[in-house]
């Protein structure tokens, strides 16, 4: 996502507009799954040597767009619904609508667990809300021995209000999980995992208002920037995280059928 591939920058209106267009366009996308209100598309060849873009859409009845936007921002609440997460925290802020954050998640054995450091930016636009990120390097958060550092080339959410108290959520991602997994395995697994993840977010949205009433209900620094107490981070401290600069971890010996079915219960 970074311009020219080298410079770290904060996304502007044109980047958000481009992201929204990708979410809403069907041109060049292949439908891989369409069931129970969830659709998954991919762009690129499954057997390719590069990781595909995966796009997922879910209709969320009884969840207003602004509620889902809060859910996706609220790191305290994430611990309640994201069972794959090991740890997440905000590192520092760049502007009123951009920050640097850390996220790590569990992978099925014998894979090693993964983590990210990303530059995240967000923009409410009328009844639409967008959150996008890409991977960066921060000098104080280098790759750790107990995780494989994965790379988000581009990941984000588009939440569109859809009538009274309902919304549509799009999730678009292109992530290189590194390690030594063949790209076709990554592409296939991503298509299975996506619907399950979307349903989790939807359920989290249904339960959020009640949870938030009991947990610092007025605290929403993503809506009220004056509440943000994170230390400032300078763009000069950051550089783009390129996948090819990271060590490949040997994860051979993983049976193909285990990979293709591990999250199939979506």
C-alpha positions as CSV (number, residue, x, y, z in Angstrom):
1,X,0.0,0.0,0.0
2,X,2.9,2.3,0.6
3,X,3.7,4.7,-2.3
4,X,6.7,3.6,-4.2
5,X,7.1,0.8,-1.8
6,X,9.7,2.6,0.4
7,X,8.2,5.6,2.2
8,X,5.9,5.3,5.2
9,X,3.0,7.7,4.8
10,X,-0.4,8.3,6.4
11,X,-3.2,7.4,4.0
12,X,-5.1,10.4,2.5
13,X,-8.6,10.8,1.1
14,X,-7.6,9.3,-2.2
15,X,-6.3,6.1,-0.5
16,X,-9.6,5.7,1.4
17,X,-11.6,6.3,-1.8
18,X,-9.5,3.7,-3.6
19,X,-10.0,1.2,-0.7
20,X,-13.8,1.8,-0.8
21,X,-13.8,1.2,-4.6
22,X,-12.0,-2.1,-4.2
23,X,-14.5,-3.2,-1.5
24,X,-17.6,-2.3,-3.6
25,X,-16.3,-3.4,-7.1
26,X,-16.9,-6.9,-8.5
27,X,-14.6,-6.5,-11.5
28,X,-11.6,-8.9,-11.3
29,X,-12.9,-10.6,-8.2
30,X,-13.9,-14.3,-8.2
31,X,-16.6,-15.5,-5.8
32,X,-15.3,-18.4,-3.6
33,X,-18.0,-18.7,-1.0
34,X,-21.6,-17.4,-0.7
35,X,-23.7,-18.7,2.2
36,X,-25.8,-17.5,5.1
37,X,-25.3,-13.8,4.3
38,X,-21.5,-14.1,3.9
39,X,-19.7,-13.8,0.6
40,X,-16.0,-14.3,0.0
41,X,-14.1,-13.2,-3.2
42,X,-10.5,-13.5,-4.2
43,X,-8.3,-11.7,-6.7
44,X,-5.4,-13.5,-8.2
45,X,-4.7,-17.2,-8.8
46,X,-5.0,-19.6,-5.9
47,X,-2.0,-21.6,-7.1
48,X,0.0,-18.5,-7.6
49,X,3.4,-17.7,-6.1
50,X,1.9,-14.5,-4.5
51,X,-0.7,-14.1,-1.8
52,X,-4.2,-13.3,-3.1
53,X,-6.3,-10.4,-2.0
54,X,-9.3,-11.8,-0.1
55,X,-12.5,-9.8,0.3
56,X,-15.5,-10.7,2.5
57,X,-18.9,-9.1,2.9
58,X,-21.5,-9.8,5.6
59,X,-24.9,-8.2,6.3
60,X,-25.3,-7.3,10.0
61,X,-28.9,-6.9,11.1
62,X,-29.5,-5.1,14.4
63,X,-26.0,-3.7,14.4
64,X,-25.6,0.0,13.5
65,X,-22.6,1.0,11.5
66,X,-21.2,3.2,14.3
67,X,-21.4,0.3,16.7
68,X,-19.4,-2.0,14.5
69,X,-16.8,0.8,14.0
70,X,-16.4,1.0,17.8
71,X,-16.0,-2.8,18.0
72,X,-13.2,-2.8,15.5
73,X,-11.4,0.0,17.4
74,X,-11.9,-1.1,21.0
75,X,-8.8,-3.1,21.9
76,X,-10.2,-3.8,25.4
77,X,-13.3,-5.4,23.9
78,X,-11.3,-7.4,21.4
79,X,-10.0,-9.6,24.2
80,X,-13.6,-10.7,24.7
81,X,-14.5,-11.9,21.2
82,X,-11.2,-12.6,19.3
83,X,-10.3,-16.0,20.5
84,X,-7.3,-16.2,18.1
85,X,-5.7,-13.1,19.5
86,X,-2.7,-13.5,21.9
87,X,-2.0,-9.8,22.5
88,X,-2.9,-6.4,21.1
89,X,-1.9,-2.9,22.1
90,X,-1.5,0.6,20.7
91,X,2.2,1.7,20.4
92,X,1.7,5.4,19.7
93,X,-0.2,8.0,17.7
94,X,0.8,9.7,14.5
95,X,-2.2,12.0,14.0
96,X,-5.8,12.3,15.2
97,X,-6.8,9.5,12.9
98,X,-3.6,7.3,12.6
99,X,-1.6,5.2,15.0
100,X,0.9,2.4,15.3
101,X,-0.2,-0.9,16.9
102,X,0.9,-4.4,17.6
103,X,-1.2,-7.6,17.2
104,X,-0.3,-11.3,17.7
105,X,-2.4,-14.4,17.0
106,X,-2.5,-18.1,17.5
107,X,-1.9,-20.4,14.6
108,X,-2.8,-24.1,14.5
109,X,0.0,-26.5,15.5
110,X,2.7,-27.1,14.2
111,X,2.7,-23.6,12.8
112,X,4.4,-20.9,14.8
113,X,2.3,-18.0,16.0
114,X,2.3,-14.8,14.0
115,X,2.5,-11.1,14.8
116,X,2.2,-7.7,13.1
117,X,3.3,-4.1,13.6
118,X,1.0,-1.9,11.5
119,X,0.2,1.7,10.7
120,X,-3.5,2.0,11.1
121,X,-5.7,4.9,9.8
122,X,-9.4,5.5,10.0
123,X,-12.0,7.8,8.4
124,X,-15.7,8.2,9.1
125,X,-17.4,9.5,5.9
126,X,-21.0,10.3,6.4
127,X,-22.7,7.0,7.1
128,X,-19.6,5.0,6.0
129,X,-16.6,4.1,8.2
130,X,-13.2,2.9,7.1
131,X,-10.2,1.5,8.9
132,X,-7.1,0.5,6.9
133,X,-3.6,-0.7,7.8
134,X,-0.3,-1.9,6.4
135,X,2.9,-3.2,8.0
136,X,5.7,-1.0,9.2
137,X,9.0,-1.5,11.1
138,X,9.4,0.3,14.4
139,X,12.9,0.3,16.0
140,X,11.5,-0.6,19.5
141,X,9.3,-3.6,18.2
142,X,11.6,-5.8,16.1
143,X,10.6,-9.4,15.2
144,X,10.5,-11.7,18.2
145,X,12.0,-15.2,18.4
146,X,8.7,-16.7,19.6
147,X,6.7,-15.4,16.7
148,X,6.9,-15.2,12.9
149,X,6.5,-11.6,11.8
150,X,3.8,-11.5,9.2
151,X,3.3,-8.6,6.7
152,X,0.0,-6.8,6.0
153,X,0.4,-5.5,2.4
154,X,-3.1,-4.0,2.8
155,X,-5.9,-4.8,5.2
156,X,-9.0,-2.9,6.1
157,X,-12.7,-2.7,6.9
158,X,-15.5,-0.7,5.2
159,X,-18.7,-0.4,7.2
160,X,-21.7,0.9,5.4
161,X,-25.0,1.9,7.1
162,X,-27.8,-0.2,5.6
163,X,-31.2,1.1,6.8
164,X,-32.3,1.5,10.4
165,X,-29.9,0.0,12.9
166,X,-28.2,-2.3,10.3
167,X,-25.0,-2.3,8.3
168,X,-22.9,-4.1,5.8
169,X,-19.3,-5.0,6.7
170,X,-16.6,-5.5,4.1
171,X,-13.2,-6.9,5.0
172,X,-10.4,-6.7,2.5
173,X,-7.0,-8.2,3.1
174,X,-3.7,-9.1,1.5
175,X,-1.3,-10.6,4.1
176,X,1.9,-12.5,3.7
177,X,2.1,-14.7,6.8
178,X,5.8,-15.5,6.0
179,X,7.2,-18.8,7.2
180,X,7.7,-21.5,4.5
181,X,4.1,-22.3,3.7
182,X,3.4,-22.5,0.0
183,X,1.3,-19.5,-1.2
184,X,-1.4,-21.7,-2.5
185,X,-1.9,-23.1,1.0
186,X,-2.1,-19.6,2.4
187,X,-4.7,-18.6,-0.2
188,X,-6.9,-21.6,0.3
189,X,-6.9,-21.4,4.1
190,X,-7.6,-17.6,4.0
191,X,-10.8,-18.4,2.1
192,X,-12.0,-20.8,4.8
193,X,-11.0,-18.6,7.7
194,X,-12.7,-15.4,6.4
195,X,-16.4,-16.3,6.9
196,X,-15.8,-17.5,10.4
197,X,-14.0,-14.3,11.3
198,X,-16.8,-12.2,9.9
199,X,-19.4,-14.0,11.9
200,X,-17.4,-13.4,15.0
201,X,-17.3,-9.7,14.4
202,X,-21.1,-9.6,13.8
203,X,-21.8,-11.4,17.1
204,X,-19.4,-9.1,18.8
205,X,-21.3,-6.1,17.5
206,X,-24.6,-7.5,18.9
207,X,-23.1,-7.8,22.4
208,X,-21.0,-4.6,22.4
209,X,-23.5,-2.0,23.6
210,X,-24.3,-3.9,26.8
211,X,-20.6,-4.6,27.4
212,X,-19.6,-1.0,26.8
213,X,-22.2,0.4,29.2
214,X,-20.3,-1.4,32.0
215,X,-16.8,-0.6,30.8
216,X,-15.9,3.1,30.6
217,X,-18.8,4.0,28.3
218,X,-17.6,7.5,27.5
219,X,-14.1,6.4,26.5
220,X,-13.7,6.3,22.8
221,X,-10.4,7.9,21.7
222,X,-11.1,6.9,18.1
223,X,-14.1,9.2,18.2
224,X,-12.9,11.8,20.7
225,X,-9.1,12.4,19.9
226,X,-8.7,14.5,23.0
227,X,-9.0,11.3,25.0
228,X,-5.9,9.8,23.3
229,X,-3.0,9.6,25.8
230,X,-0.7,7.6,23.5
231,X,2.9,8.9,23.0
232,X,3.5,10.6,19.7
233,X,5.4,8.7,17.1
234,X,7.3,10.4,14.2
235,X,7.0,9.0,10.7
236,X,10.8,9.4,10.5
237,X,11.1,6.5,13.1
238,X,9.3,4.1,10.8
239,X,10.1,2.2,7.7
240,X,8.0,0.0,5.4
241,X,8.1,-3.7,6.4
242,X,9.0,-5.7,3.3
243,X,8.2,-9.4,3.3
244,X,11.4,-10.4,1.6
245,X,13.5,-8.9,4.4
246,X,12.1,-11.3,7.0
247,X,13.6,-14.7,7.7
248,X,11.7,-17.7,6.4
249,X,10.9,-20.0,9.2
250,X,10.8,-23.7,8.4
251,X,7.3,-25.1,8.9
252,X,7.6,-28.1,6.6
253,X,5.9,-31.4,7.5
254,X,2.5,-29.9,7.9
255,X,0.0,-32.2,6.3
256,X,-2.0,-30.7,3.4
257,X,-5.3,-32.0,4.6
258,X,-4.8,-30.4,8.0
259,X,-4.3,-27.0,6.4
260,X,-7.2,-27.2,4.1
261,X,-9.7,-28.2,6.8
262,X,-8.4,-26.5,10.0
263,X,-10.9,-23.7,9.8
264,X,-13.5,-25.2,7.5
265,X,-16.3,-25.1,10.0
266,X,-17.1,-21.6,8.9
